[in-house]
Amino acid sequence: MRPIVTGDGSPTLVSERYREAYHPREGARAQAEALFVRLPEVAGRDEVRIVEVGFGLGLNFLASLEAVRSRGGLLFFIGLEPEPVPPEVLAEVLARCRLAPDVHEPLLSAWEQGRDFVVGGEGFVLELRFAPIEATRLPPNWADAVYYDPFSPRANPAAWALANLARARDGLRPGGVLVSYAVTGWVRRNLEALGFSVERVPGALGKRQWLRARRIS
């Protein structure tokens, strides 16, 4: 498993299990910034709380941290990752991504321990749980945004099941936003059944549309 360079110069990997890349080949960093930072409008607040289902290589967290820091805010971030990459692979990805470089060393040091951890630094507190969403309980009504970013509904349908989307909803405050690259019909219907107002918005980086869902109830 070696990093590959995407269209904007940032790195990603291809999962041997799911036979999918962690990010679009058109641009890993570009997707993190356009979909998972700008779409839910997480920057510009004094305090932001985010849950990510599918922490992956950490690019969405790092891009969010840079955006929140740039406005003088504080980021609280819970990441769920059931299949962490080896530390040496993550180290190579981080060295190439150039996002929040001061966070790389403490993140890697905690990652190498192979168990859940909490790490903090300038402008952030990161809690990482090495578990799938079905095996964890999020703090209720906690997050301003959920980044729903496991492998695709085609390759990993269990991650997108109604019960797991319900767990994500329960961790999201009313009025909070769930964003994803996936706009598959049955996923949208599951979200609507759970009390979300769902919309497809213009996408980019190889995806014609992205998904934004606001928790109504």
C-alpha positions in Angstrom: 0.0 0.0 0.0 1.7 3.1 -1.2 0.4 6.7 -1.6 -0.5 7.8 -5.1 -0.6 11.5 -6.2 -4.0 12.9 -7.1 -4.7 15.7 -9.6 -4.0 18.6 -7.2 -0.7 17.1 -6.0 -2.1 15.7 -2.7 -1.8 12.0 -1.8 -4.4 9.2 -1.5 -4.4 5.4 -1.2 -6.3 2.6 -2.9 -7.9 0.2 -0.5 -7.0 -3.4 -1.2 -10.2 -4.6 0.5 -12.7 -2.3 -1.2 -10.7 -1.7 -4.4 -11.5 2.0 -4.2 -9.4 5.1 -3.6 -9.8 6.9 -0.3 -10.3 10.2 -2.3 -11.0 11.2 -5.9 -8.0 10.9 -8.1 -8.9 14.4 -9.3 -7.8 15.9 -6.0 -7.8 14.6 -2.4 -7.2 17.9 -0.7 -9.5 19.7 -3.1 -12.4 17.4 -2.0 -11.6 17.8 1.7 -11.8 21.6 1.3 -14.7 21.9 -1.1 -17.0 19.1 0.2 -16.2 18.6 3.8 -15.2 22.1 4.8 -17.1 24.6 2.6 -20.3 22.6 2.1 -21.4 22.4 5.7 -19.9 25.9 6.4 -17.9 24.8 9.4 -15.4 27.7 9.4 -16.2 31.2 10.8 -17.6 30.0 14.2 -15.9 30.4 17.6 -16.4 26.7 18.3 -17.1 23.8 15.8 -18.0 20.2 16.6 -17.6 17.6 13.9 -18.0 13.9 13.6 -16.4 12.0 10.8 -17.5 8.5 9.9 -14.5 7.1 8.0 -11.5 9.1 9.2 -9.3 7.4 6.7 -6.0 9.3 6.2 -7.1 12.4 8.2 -7.2 14.9 5.4 -10.7 16.1 6.1 -9.8 16.7 9.8 -6.6 18.6 8.8 -8.4 20.7 6.2 -11.1 21.5 8.7 -8.5 22.4 11.3 -6.8 24.8 9.0 -10.1 26.5 8.1 -11.3 26.8 11.7 -7.9 28.1 12.9 -7.8 30.7 10.1 -10.8 32.3 11.8 -9.5 32.0 15.3 -12.0 29.2 16.2 -11.7 26.0 18.2 -12.4 22.6 16.6 -13.7 19.5 18.5 -13.5 16.5 16.2 -14.5 12.9 16.7 -13.2 10.5 14.1 -14.3 6.9 13.6 -11.9 4.6 11.7 -12.5 0.8 11.8 -9.6 -0.1 9.5 -6.6 2.1 10.3 -3.7 2.1 7.9 -0.3 1.2 9.2 1.5 4.1 10.9 4.3 4.2 8.3 1.8 4.6 5.5 0.0 7.4 7.3 3.4 9.0 8.0 4.1 9.1 4.2 0.7 10.5 3.4 1.0 13.2 6.0 4.4 14.2 4.8 3.0 14.8 1.4 -0.2 16.5 2.2 1.2 19.7 3.8 -2.0 20.4 5.9 -1.5 21.5 9.5 2.0 20.2 9.7 2.3 20.9 13.4 -0.3 18.2 14.1 1.4 15.4 12.2 3.8 14.3 15.0 1.3 14.1 17.8 -1.2 12.4 15.5 1.3 9.8 14.4 2.6 9.2 17.9 -0.9 8.5 19.2 -1.8 6.4 16.1 1.2 4.1 16.6 -0.3 3.0 20.0 -3.0 1.1 18.1 -5.9 2.1 20.4 -8.4 4.9 20.8 -6.9 8.2 21.8 -7.5 11.9 22.4 -4.9 14.4 21.3 -5.1 18.2 21.5 -3.1 21.2 20.4 -3.5 24.7 19.1 -7.1 25.2 18.3 -8.3 21.6 18.4 -9.2 18.5 20.4 -9.3 15.3 18.3 -10.8 12.1 19.6 -10.2 9.1 17.4 -12.0 5.8 17.9 -10.7 2.7 16.0 -14.2 1.3 15.6 -17.0 1.2 13.0 -20.0 3.4 13.7 -22.2 0.4 14.6 -19.8 -0.3 17.6 -19.7 3.2 19.0 -22.1 5.6 20.6 -21.7 9.3 19.8 -22.6 12.0 22.3 -26.3 12.9 21.6 -27.1 16.1 19.7 -23.4 17.1 19.8 -22.1 17.8 16.3 -22.6 20.8 14.1 -21.6 18.6 11.1 -21.2 15.0 10.2 -18.7 14.0 7.5 -20.1 10.7 6.2 -17.1 9.3 4.3 -16.8 5.5 4.4 -16.2 3.6 1.2 -19.0 3.8 -1.3 -22.5 2.3 -0.9 -21.6 -0.1 -3.7 -18.4 -1.4 -2.1 -19.4 -1.1 1.6 -23.2 -1.1 1.9 -23.2 -2.0 5.6 -21.7 1.4 6.5 -24.7 3.1 4.9 -27.4 1.0 6.5 -30.4 2.7 8.1 -29.3 1.8 11.6 -25.8 3.3 11.1 -27.2 6.5 9.5 -29.5 6.8 12.6 -26.4 6.6 14.9 -24.9 9.5 12.9 -28.1 11.4 13.1 -28.3 11.0 16.9 -24.9 12.5 17.3 -25.9 15.6 15.2 -27.6 18.5 16.8 -31.0 19.5 15.3 -30.3 21.8 12.4 -26.9 20.3 11.9 -25.7 19.1 8.5 -24.5 15.7 7.2 -22.4 15.9 4.0 -21.2 13.1 1.7 -19.9 12.4 -1.7 -22.6 9.7 -2.1 -26.0 10.5 -3.6 -27.3 7.0 -4.1 -31.1 6.9 -4.1 -31.6 4.4 -1.2 -29.1 6.3 0.9 -31.1 9.5 0.4 -34.3 7.7 1.2 -32.8 6.3 4.4 -31.8 9.8 5.5 -35.3 11.2 4.7 -36.8 8.4 6.8 -34.7 9.5 9.6 -35.9 13.1 9.6 -33.4 14.8 7.3 -34.1 17.3 4.7 -32.0 16.0 1.8 -30.6 17.8 -1.2 -28.3 17.1 -4.0 -25.9 19.9 -4.7 -23.5 20.5 -7.5 -20.4 18.4 -7.1 -16.9 18.5 -8.5 -13.8 16.3 -8.9 -15.4 13.6 -10.9 -18.8 13.7 -9.1 -21.6 15.6 -10.8 -23.5 15.9 -7.4 -22.8 15.8 -3.7 -25.2 15.3 -0.8 -26.1 17.7 2.0 -28.7 16.6 4.5 -30.0 18.8 7.4 -31.4 17.2 10.6 -34.9 18.5 11.0 -36.1 16.1 13.8 
